[in-house]
Amino acid sequence: MKVFKLTSFFTLLLLGQLNAQNTIVAPYLQDAEPSRVTISWETDGGSNGELMWGILASNLNQSQTATSISTGDGNLLFSATATGLLPNTRYYYRVKTENVFSSVFDFLTPPTNSSDQSFSMVVMSDMQKDGSQPLKFQEVVNEGVIDFFEAENGENDIAAHLGFVMIPGDLVVNGNSHSQWQNDFFGQASQLIRHVPVYPVLGNHENNSNRYFQYFTLPENGSPGFTEHWWFKDYSNARIIGLNSNSGFRIQEQLDWLENTLDDACQNPDIDFVFAQLHHPFLSELWTPGELGYTGDAIALLESFSTDCGKPSIHFFGHTHGYSRGQSRDHNHLWVNAATAGGAIDNWGEFPNQDYAEFSKSIDEYGFVVVDVTAGATPEFRLRRITRGDQDVVIDNQQQDAIVIRRGEQSPQMPTGLFPSGNGISPACIILSATAFNDAGDQHQAAHWQISTNCADFSAPVFDSWKQHENFYNEVNTQADDDLTDEQVTNLEENTDYCWRVRYRDEHLEWSDWSTPLSFSTGTSGFSANLLSNPGGENGTTNWTASTGSIESLTSGECDGVNPFAGSRYFAVGGLCEGNETSFSEAVQNIDVSGFAGDIDGGGFFASFGGHLSNFNGNDRPAMRLEFLAASGASLATTGELTTLSSSWIALENTVTIPATTRSINVLLTGTRNSGTDNDSYFDELFLRLGGDNGECAQSPLPVEILSLQAYCAANLTRIDWSVTEEIDIAEYRIERRLPGGNWENIGTVNPRNSNTSVSQYNFNDDEKSNGEERFYRLRIVEVDGGSRLTKIMTSDCGENSPKVALSPNPLIGNRLKIEASGFPGPTADLLITNTVGQTFYSDKITVEAGRRDLVLWTADWPAGQYFVQLGQGNLRWSGKLIKVTE
């Protein structure tokens, strides 16, 4: 890092004098206006102070005697205001205590509100010292902020390129500690705040101390009796608002003042944006115990301002030590956690976490936020997050996030609903789909879907889903590969009339109009009602038995637990309450399914199961699985687990084939403690449904005609083959896979031929070997206009129990080929052998006994070359290569 340069010879000449005078807080800028700036400094002696300034560093021809107050132990805090200044002008200054002078520094005065002057600001929070990283704030200031602006502007002149700094609280560990203010805040920030004014608000660590109010000179335009607790300042085309969210100040009087201040900003033609700051979050993904409802009251006022006045806004906050950026759903308002600039990081899993729909990114890291504001006829601001890494890895000013917000942004084109419409739609699973996003080059940021029973009234929708184009939570983008043009909805009511609509949002947070509602009616579901009794603990633990350890039914917060996902209770398997804690517990409910015996034994009958699972802090492991039992009680099969390590309620579900002769099903819940004393394994809203529908969703017609589509095992790997015709304007085929209990993920793409007259054949190999679990596959067919459709779901099991075939000898020398096959349940399997041009050399339906067949073929009339061997039985498929060579 380069230390800030000064052109004046005073820097070298007087540096020794500055140190000699025992200045304990170097000069720093406060409460800057176009015509005045206040400068403060602190010494451990002397009684007379003076501020000198001028337009030239060599001619500081203006001066002002400083006032002083005692800060204890013989120390004095001096303050003086330079007046009569010109807006947007560089000035040089120095201070004097007795006969000892500081070095010469510089600053730029703010522009006037009507100047249409663009500017940049920095927001950083929670720099209170971490004992393991005691100089982190100094690094964030010097190697972070100062070096960032030097690199971006090609010159070391922070005063010219940065207007001011906002700090949403927790500047020190203890606001009553004199030494912490001197050493941990002012000492580490000195190279920045001697050139740029700083505007903080109180955090909880300031303890409402008198020292905070001594050190900072803030606008005195808040409510009478609450001077500098809340305030506002106008800078060019933006209004900056500071609020106090600490205990004792969460009062209606502050909210009334905020509402009046926003009303004034609404009427002011020079104000395009409002940037507010307060310490506590309303919602926090990294640390939910730090949330505060009073902040939500302030957000509501900012949201109403932005919508009613057409002026975008931000509220910056801290308290949680990490970065988060989100947005209000119905208003052009950003939520930004600007921490941490020095305080110990709140790492994922260290405290209770929650994935909120409002946030697009949350990252456990050090860093700061840069906001570049453009004034004039087309006002906008660009917000960027600049990271300094974490406690393990330092990252040198890498951009982590960015968003551009414009005032008066054009709305995207209204989408058109495509599906569903009409009658008899399956209520079990429906994929809503709409036309592609269209907004003159802007990107698709969000989609909002609603279903109502009344086409004229969506005020109480039965389904309401708002999805962002990205959701970085716990280091995973859970929205990867979602193009936002379709949305899945499950378990609507049977034989019911519905209407649905959708709207799209662009990357600048402008919404389209709602689509014209489409009506549809559901038919009969392919699945039964929920067969579980007491699926969410509302009746205590009735119908559930702890086969190992304990199961509890808990209310919100009982035994220091969490809030239920729905209703008033949830299950904890493993023990939260004193005396019930175990490292592992299992609970079971047995469901008699003998009434479905005919459907089950006939094949193609399915069990759909799942629920909402979570834990307390990301460590303990809840899991759910099914065990299928014969009439004798013998176990026929067990499904894979639905499980999560998330501290947020996560909806998990799976659909599996029920083995023949199943007469009852054990629904098994397990809790495994990985840390702490309590076993925080939580369950709510569980379900088990049976039916002849394998989980495929009703959706709009595919953009191509699928002639064949199958997934099968080939040498313990899954192969997907498909053939299509009438293929026009297809961008790509995406192959998606879902493991039991997991989410759909994109595992590869295949480019189309786009031949609308001939048949096109494609294949894809999933090179990740199976561990014996059943896997699910589907194709996402992406069109050139950005829309996409999903094919049916295919299953494949290529584990230890999958078909195995041995060809011997291979390469084949001679005329005798032996085929040994196992893993086929019988009674027959299809054998096909072709050459490389598709000519068939052998095709027959062979019998298999007890899952095995050994077969010898005579190959005297087969020419030397390469052959493909396929042996299949339904979804159980094997394929391999055979090479015949000349003797």
ZAGUSE-233254 format. One record per residue (C-alpha): x, y, z. Coordinates in steps of 0.1 Angstrom, whole numbers, padded with zeros to 4 digits, always signed. Layout:
ZAGUSE-233254
XYZ/...
END
This chain:
ZAGUSE-233254
+0000+0000+0000/+0012+0035-0008/+0008+0061+0020/-0012+0091+0010/+0011+0117-0006/+0011+0155+0002/+0026+0180-0022/+0035+0204+0006/+0069+0205+0023/+0051+0208+0056/+0045+0170+0056/+0082+0163+0062/+0091+0194+0081/+0063+0193+0107/+0058+0156+0112/+0082+0156+0140/+0064+0185+0156/+0031+0167+0153/+0044+0137+0172/+0061+0159+0197/+0029+0176+0208/+0014+0144+0219/-0016+0145+0197/-0036+0114+0206/-0063+0118+0179/-0052+0133+0146/-0073+0159+0128/-0105+0145+0113/-0134+0160+0093/-0170+0164+0105/-0204+0177+0093/-0192+0190+0059/-0214+0215+0040/-0207+0233+0007/-0197+0264+0027/-0183+0250+0059/-0164+0220+0074/-0158+0212+0111/-0124+0197+0120/-0116+0181+0154/-0085+0168+0171/-0074+0157+0206/-0042+0163+0225/-0029+0154+0260/-0020+0190+0268/-0022+0226+0258/-0052+0249+0261/-0052+0269+0229/-0061+0255+0195/-0064+0270+0161/-0075+0258+0126/-0059+0274+0095/-0070+0268+0059/-0067+0281+0024/-0069+0272-0013/-0032+0269-0015/-0011+0246+0007/+0015+0273+0009/-0009+0301+0019/-0032+0290+0047/-0046+0326+0050/-0078+0318+0069/-0080+0308+0106/-0105+0301+0134/-0099+0297+0171/-0109+0262+0183/-0132+0254+0212/-0122+0226+0235/-0137+0202+0260/-0121+0180+0285/-0121+0142+0278/-0104+0133+0311/-0069+0127+0323/-0058+0162+0312/-0068+0155+0275/-0086+0181+0254/-0107+0176+0223/-0105+0207+0200/-0130+0216+0173/-0131+0245+0148/-0152+0252+0118/-0138+0266+0085/-0165+0289+0071/-0170+0309+0039/-0160+0280+0017/-0169+0275-0019/-0187+0243-0029/-0169+0215-0046/-0135+0231-0040/-0102+0217-0026/-0089+0233+0005/-0057+0227+0025/-0056+0229+0063/-0036+0223+0094/-0042+0227+0131/-0022+0242+0159/-0021+0235+0196/-0002+0261+0215/+0028+0266+0191/+0029+0231+0177/+0015+0226+0142/+0001+0195+0125/+0010+0185+0090/-0010+0200+0061/-0039+0179+0048/-0066+0186+0022/-0103+0180+0016/-0130+0189-0010/-0162+0207+0000/-0195+0190-0009/-0214+0201-0040/-0246+0220-0037/-0279+0200-0039/-0287+0217-0073/-0253+0211-0088/-0261+0177-0104/-0226+0167-0092/-0220+0129-0092/-0201+0114-0062/-0190+0083-0044/-0194+0072-0008/-0182+0043+0013/-0203+0024+0039/-0186+0001+0064/-0196-0011+0098/-0187-0030+0130/-0150-0023+0131/-0148-0028+0168/-0115-0046+0174/-0112-0084+0173/-0085-0096+0196/-0073-0121+0170/-0072-0095+0142/-0064-0062+0161/-0054-0042+0131/-0080-0054+0106/-0098-0021+0105/-0066-0003+0097/-0061-0028+0068/-0096-0023+0056/-0091+0015+0056/-0055+0017+0041/-0052-0013+0019/-0089-0015+0013/-0106+0018+0008/-0076+0041+0000/-0059+0016-0023/-0092+0008-0040/-0098+0044-0050/-0062+0049-0061/-0064+0018-0083/-0097+0028-0098/-0088+0064-0105/-0052+0061-0113/-0041+0086-0087/-0036+0088-0049/-0061+0115-0042/-0088+0101-0019/-0103+0136-0012/-0111+0140-0049/-0129+0107-0054/-0147+0099-0022/-0174+0122-0008/-0179+0108+0027/-0180+0076+0048/-0211+0062+0066/-0208+0039+0096/-0239+0020+0109/-0226+0016+0144/-0202-0005+0166/-0171+0016+0160/-0155+0003+0192/-0160-0025+0216/-0169-0002+0245/-0179+0033+0239/-0169+0043+0274/-0133+0034+0268/-0111+0064+0260/-0082+0043+0247/-0104+0024+0223/-0116+0056+0206/-0080+0068+0204/-0063+0036+0193/-0089+0013+0178/-0111+0037+0158/-0094+0071+0152/-0059+0057+0152/-0067+0031+0126/-0089+0054+0104/-0067+0085+0105/-0053+0084+0069/-0089+0084+0056/-0109+0106+0078/-0084+0135+0077/-0094+0139+0041/-0130+0127+0040/-0159+0134+0065/-0173+0105+0085/-0210+0101+0095/-0217+0073+0121/-0247+0062+0140/-0248+0046+0174/-0244+0008+0177/-0250-0012+0209/-0213-0013+0216/-0211+0025+0219/-0233+0021+0250/-0249+0055+0244/-0216+0069+0259/-0209+0106+0263/-0176+0101+0244/-0194+0093+0212/-0212+0127+0214/-0180+0144+0223/-0161+0130+0193/-0187+0134+0166/-0203+0166+0153/-0234+0156+0135/-0264+0176+0120/-0286+0189+0148/-0319+0185+0129/-0334+0156+0147/-0362+0156+0172/-0359+0181+0201/-0342+0164+0231/-0326+0138+0209/-0298+0159+0193/-0274+0137+0171/-0293+0105+0179/-0311+0108+0146/-0303+0134+0119/-0302+0139+0081/-0278+0156+0056/-0282+0164+0019/-0253+0157-0004/-0258+0166-0041/-0289+0146-0052/-0290+0123-0021/-0304+0126+0014/-0284+0108+0041/-0303+0098+0072/-0289+0085+0105/-0312+0066+0130/-0308+0051+0165/-0321+0016+0168/-0307+0010+0203/-0327+0001+0234/-0344+0032+0249/-0347+0050+0215/-0371+0026+0197/-0398+0051+0201/-0427+0064+0179/-0412+0099+0181/-0382+0088+0160/-0405+0071+0134/-0427+0103+0132/-0395+0123+0126/-0384+0099+0099/-0417+0100+0082/-0416+0139+0081/-0380+0138+0069/-0390+0115+0041/-0420+0136+0032/-0396+0166+0028/-0373+0146+0006/-0402+0136-0015/-0411+0172-0022/-0375+0183-0027/-0368+0183-0065/-0331+0181-0059/-0333+0148-0041/-0333+0116-0062/-0323+0090-0036/-0324+0084+0002/-0297+0064+0020/-0305+0056+0056/-0284+0038+0082/-0291+0022+0116/-0274-0005+0135/-0297-0034+0140/-0311-0056+0111/-0348-0064+0107/-0337-0098+0092/-0303-0114+0093/-0293-0145+0075/-0260-0150+0093/-0272-0142+0129/-0310-0144+0135/-0307-0135+0172/-0296-0100+0162/-0329-0092+0144/-0350-0063+0156/-0387-0056+0148/-0383-0018+0152/-0360-0017+0122/-0389-0032+0102/-0410-0002+0112/-0384+0021+0097/-0381+0000+0065/-0419+0002+0060/-0416+0040+0060/-0387+0039+0035/-0406+0015+0013/-0436+0037+0012/-0414+0067+0004/-0398+0050-0025/-0431+0038-0040/-0451+0069-0034/-0423+0093-0046/-0406+0073-0072/-0372+0078-0054/-0352+0046-0047/-0338+0041-0012/-0314+0019+0008/-0312+0011+0045/-0277+0001+0056/-0271-0018+0088/-0246-0038+0107/-0247-0058+0140/-0243-0091+0121/-0206-0094+0111/-0208-0102+0074/-0222-0089+0042/-0258-0093+0029/-0276-0076+0001/-0313-0079-0005/-0344-0060-0017/-0380-0054-0008/-0404-0073-0029/-0429-0046-0038/-0407-0015-0035/-0375-0001-0050/-0356-0004-0017/-0323-0022-0010/-0313-0039+0023/-0275-0039+0028/-0255-0052+0057/-0222-0033+0053/-0202-0052+0080/-0176-0063+0089/-0148-0038+0089/-0129-0054+0118/-0152-0072+0142/-0149-0110+0143/-0168-0126+0114/-0201-0144+0121/-0192-0175+0102/-0218-0198+0086/-0230-0223+0112/-0215-0205+0141/-0249-0190+0151/-0285-0196+0140/-0290-0189+0103/-0320-0183+0081/-0325-0182+0044/-0348-0152+0037/-0365-0145+0003/-0355-0109+0006/-0317-0115+0003/-0298-0124-0028/-0263-0127-0013/-0250-0133+0022/-0212-0138+0027/-0192-0142+0059/-0163-0119+0052/-0145-0086+0059/-0151-0057+0034/-0168-0024+0026/-0195-0011+0003/-0189+0016-0024/-0219+0035-0038/-0213+0056-0069/-0241+0081-0074/-0248+0097-0108/-0268+0130-0107/-0284+0148-0136/-0311+0140-0161/-0308+0102-0157/-0299+0097-0120/-0287+0062-0109/-0265+0046-0083/-0242+0016-0085/-0236-0003-0053/-0206-0026-0051/-0193-0049-0023/-0155-0050-0021/-0141-0079-0001/-0110-0082+0021/-0115-0120+0025/-0119-0137+0058/-0099-0147+0089/-0081-0174+0069/-0075-0158+0034/-0070-0121+0026/-0085-0111-0007/-0072-0078-0021/-0102-0057-0030/-0122-0081-0052/-0157-0071-0062/-0182-0096-0046/-0214-0081-0056/-0229-0052-0077/-0263-0038-0085/-0273-0006-0104/-0306+0012-0095/-0320+0039-0117/-0347+0065-0109/-0374+0064-0136/-0363+0030-0150/-0384+0016-0177/-0405-0014-0167/-0400-0048-0184/-0425-0061-0209/-0455-0078-0193/-0452-0116-0195/-0479-0139-0209/-0490-0169-0190/-0486-0202-0210/-0497-0230-0187/-0519-0241-0170/-0552-0233-0185/-0583-0254-0191/-0598-0283-0171/-0587-0315-0155/-0552-0304-0145/-0536-0327-0119/-0535-0310-0085/-0505-0330-0073/-0479-0311-0092/-0482-0283-0118/-0454-0263-0135/-0466-0228-0141/-0449-0214-0172/-0448-0180-0190/-0431-0163-0219/-0394-0153-0218/-0383-0121-0201/-0381-0090-0224/-0366-0056-0213/-0343-0040-0239/-0311-0056-0228/-0317-0057-0191/-0313-0090-0172/-0341-0109-0155/-0338-0104-0117/-0369-0120-0102/-0403-0136-0108/-0434-0134-0087/-0461-0161-0091/-0496-0161-0075/-0525-0185-0076/-0560-0175-0063/-0595-0190-0063/-0608-0156-0075/-0596-0141-0108/-0605-0106-0096/-0589-0108-0062/-0553-0119-0055/-0551-0103-0020/-0551-0137-0003/-0534-0161-0028/-0533-0198-0021/-0499-0199-0036/-0474-0170-0036/-0438-0175-0047/-0411-0148-0052/-0377-0160-0065/-0345-0141-0073/-0322-0150-0101/-0295-0157-0075/-0296-0167-0038/-0261-0171-0024/-0267-0187+0010/-0242-0207+0030/-0218-0205+0001/-0242-0221-0024/-0263-0204-0051/-0296-0222-0045/-0310-0204-0076/-0284-0216-0101/-0299-0227-0134/-0334-0212-0126/-0344-0191-0156/-0374-0177-0137/-0399-0186-0165/-0415-0215-0147/-0424-0224-0111/-0436-0257-0096/-0466-0258-0073/-0478-0290-0055/-0508-0302-0036/-0536-0279-0048/-0571-0289-0039/-0589-0315-0062/-0618-0304-0084/-0613-0267-0077/-0613-0236-0100/-0582-0214-0098/-0566-0184-0116/-0529-0176-0117/-0506-0147-0128/-0470-0137-0129/-0448-0106-0131/-0411-0102-0139/-0385-0078-0124/-0354-0065-0141/-0319-0061-0126/-0327-0025-0116/-0357-0036-0095/-0385-0025-0118/-0415-0048-0120/-0435-0055-0151/-0473-0054-0150/-0490-0086-0138/-0498-0109-0166/-0535-0114-0176/-0548-0140-0152/-0553-0175-0167/-0580-0197-0153/-0578-0235-0148/-0595-0262-0129/-0580-0292-0112/-0591-0328-0116/-0586-0357-0093/-0552-0362-0077/-0531-0393-0085/-0521-0395-0048/-0540-0402-0016/-0544-0377+0012/-0517-0375+0038/-0516-0409+0056/-0496-0397+0086/-0514-0389+0118/-0502-0359+0138/-0477-0349+0111/-0466-0317+0128/-0467-0324+0165/-0499-0304+0171/-0512-0334+0192/-0480-0338+0211/-0461-0370+0202/-0493-0390+0197/-0490-0418+0170/-0451-0415+0171/-0429-0439+0191/-0393-0433+0201/-0376-0466+0191/-0343-0451+0203/-0337-0420+0224/-0365-0394+0225/-0390-0374+0205/-0405-0341+0217/-0433-0319+0206/-0423-0283+0213/-0439-0248+0211/-0420-0218+0198/-0389-0211+0219/-0396-0240+0244/-0364-0253+0258/-0345-0227+0238/-0357-0242+0205/-0369-0225+0173/-0402-0213+0158/-0424-0240+0141/-0426-0239+0104/-0464-0240+0106/-0489-0242+0134/-0479-0240+0170/-0457-0270+0174/-0429-0290+0158/-0409-0322+0165/-0375-0324+0180/-0359-0359+0177/-0330-0363+0201/-0339-0340+0229/-0338-0303+0237/-0353-0303+0271/-0332-0311+0301/-0330-0349+0307/-0340-0359+0272/-0308-0352+0253/-0292-0381+0234/-0265-0382+0207/-0288-0403+0184/-0326-0408+0184/-0351-0425+0161/-0389-0421+0161/-0413-0442+0140/-0449-0442+0128/-0462-0474+0112/-0487-0469+0084/-0510-0498+0073/-0512-0498+0035/-0529-0532+0030/-0558-0514+0015/-0536-0505-0015/-0524-0541-0019/-0538-0546-0054/-0523-0514-0067/-0489-0521-0050/-0486-0557-0063/-0497-0546-0098/-0465-0525-0101/-0461-0488-0109/-0474-0476-0075/-0455-0448-0057/-0449-0433-0023/-0444-0396-0020/-0430-0385+0013/-0412-0355+0029/-0417-0325+0051/-0398-0295+0065/-0365-0302+0083/-0340-0280+0101/-0316-0276+0130/-0305-0249+0153/-0271-0237+0141/-0262-0258+0110/-0246-0288+0129/-0270-0315+0140/-0286-0337+0114/-0323-0345+0110/-0332-0372+0085/-0364-0389+0072/-0367-0422+0054/-0392-0450+0046/-0390-0487+0053/-0413-0510+0033/-0425-0541+0052/-0442-0573+0041/-0473-0587+0059/-0449-0608+0081/-0431-0577+0092/-0400-0586+0071/-0382-0556+0057/-0384-0554+0019/-0365-0522+0012/-0355-0489+0027/-0353-0455+0009/-0325-0431+0009/-0326-0403+0035/-0341-0368+0032/-0317-0347+0053/-0302-0313+0057/-0277-0294+0078/-0296-0261+0074/-0308-0240+0103/-0336-0227+0081/-0367-0248+0075/-0360-0267+0043/-0388-0285+0023/-0376-0319+0012/-0396-0346-0007/-0390-0377-0027/-0412-0401-0048/-0402-0438-0049/-0417-0470-0062/-0433-0492-0036/-0420-0528-0037/-0445-0555-0045/-0460-0573-0014/-0456-0542+0008/-0483-0542+0034/-0471-0515+0058/-0446-0486+0058/-0425-0474+0087/-0419-0436+0085/-0386-0431+0103/-0373-0398+0118/-0337-0397+0131/-0317-0370+0149/-0279-0371+0151/-0261-0347+0173/-0228-0334+0158/-0220-0307+0184/-0232-0293+0217/-0254-0308+0244/-0288-0306+0228/-0298-0327+0198/-0312-0300+0175/-0329-0321+0149/-0363-0306+0139/-0393-0318+0118/-0426-0302+0109/-0454-0306+0083/-0445-0342+0074/-0464-0362+0048/-0468-0396+0032/-0490-0401+0002/-0495-0431-0021/-0506-0431-0057/-0501-0442-0093/-0484-0409-0103/-0446-0411-0102/-0443-0374-0094/-0443-0360-0130/-0458-0326-0131/-0484-0313-0155/-0468-0287-0178/-0471-0269-0211/-0464-0289-0243/-0427-0295-0252/-0412-0274-0280/-0401-0306-0298/-0417-0340-0303/-0400-0366-0281/-0398-0399-0299/-0379-0417-0272/-0364-0409-0238/-0348-0433-0214/-0322-0434-0186/-0304-0467-0180/-0273-0483-0165/-0242-0488-0187/-0212-0503-0168/-0224-0488-0135/-0229-0454-0150/-0262-0438-0160/-0267-0431-0197/-0296-0409-0210/-0307-0415-0246/-0333-0394-0265/-0345-0389-0300/-0366-0360-0313/-0382-0345-0344/-0397-0311-0353/-0368-0295-0336/-0368-0257-0342/-0352-0228-0323/-0338-0250-0295/-0308-0234-0277/-0296-0264-0257/-0306-0295-0239/-0297-0294-0202/-0295-0327-0183/-0307-0323-0147/-0302-0348-0119/-0317-0351-0084/-0304-0374-0057/-0328-0386-0030/-0337-0357-0007/-0317-0332-0029/-0325-0305-0053/-0324-0306-0091/-0289-0297-0105/-0276-0292-0140/-0250-0318-0148/-0243-0311-0184/-0256-0297-0217/-0259-0310-0253/-0262-0288-0283/-0291-0294-0307/-0290-0299-0344/-0323-0280-0349/-0335-0302-0377/-0372-0299-0381/-0376-0326-0408/-0354-0355-0397/-0350-0375-0365/-0322-0363-0342/-0307-0388-0317/-0287-0377-0286/-0271-0392-0256/-0254-0381-0224/-0234-0401-0198/-0235-0392-0161/-0199-0400-0152/-0205-0398-0115/-0208-0434-0102/-0238-0442-0081/-0234-0453-0045/-0264-0476-0049/-0291-0450-0045/-0320-0444-0069/-0314-0413-0090/-0338-0391-0109/-0331-0374-0143/-0349-0351-0166/-0342-0329-0196/-0347-0291-0196/-0352-0281-0232/-0341-0244-0235/-0354-0224-0264/-0335-0195-0281/-0359-0169-0266/-0349-0180-0231/-0379-0201-0222/-0376-0237-0212/-0397-0268-0207/-0391-0300-0187/-0394-0336-0199/-0408-0364-0178/-0387-0377-0149/-0366-0409-0154/-0352-0431-0127/-0320-0450-0126/-0303-0472-0101/-0267-0481-0111/-0253-0492-0077/-0242-0525-0064/-0276-0541-0072/-0277-0528-0108/-0274-0552-0137/-0240-0566-0144/-0230-0583-0177/-0197-0600-0186/-0186-0606-0222/-0159-0632-0226/-0136-0633-0243/-0134-0596-0251/-0117-0590-0275/-0133-0620-0291/-0109-0644-0308/-0127-0673-0324/-0164-0678-0328/-0178-0685-0293/-0191-0656-0272/-0202-0661-0236/-0225-0637-0220/-0230-0638-0182/-0258-0616-0169/-0270-0609-0134/-0292-0583-0116/-0323-0587-0137/-0353-0598-0116/-0369-0616-0145/-0387-0632-0161/-0372-0619-0194/-0347-0594-0207/-0341-0580-0242/-0307-0587-0258/-0296-0566-0288/-0262-0567-0306/-0255-0543-0334/-0224-0531-0354/-0213-0495-0357/-0237-0487-0385/-0267-0500-0367/-0270-0534-0384/-0285-0560-0361/-0265-0592-0356/-0286-0606-0327/-0319-0597-0312/-0340-0618-0289/-0360-0618-0256/-0341-0641-0233/-0353-0657-0201/-0336-0650-0168/-0339-0673-0138/-0334-0660-0103/-0320-0628-0118/-0292-0646-0138/-0286-0659-0173/-0255-0674-0189/-0257-0675-0227/-0233-0687-0254/-0236-0673-0290/-0219-0687-0321/-0203-0658-0341/-0187-0675-0370/-0205-0653-0396/-0197-0620-0377/-0169-0600-0394/-0141-0586-0374/-0149-0551-0360/-0167-0533-0331/-0201-0543-0318/-0225-0528-0293/-0242-0551-0268/-0274-0540-0249/-0293-0560-0224/-0324-0544-0208/-0355-0549-0187/-0376-0518-0184/-0354-0491-0167/-0327-0517-0159/-0303-0515-0188/-0268-0525-0195/-0247-0516-0225/-0211-0524-0235/-0187-0528-0264/-0174-0560-0280/-0144-0562-0302/-0140-0591-0326/-0105-0596-0341/-0092-0620-0368/-0075-0651-0355/
END
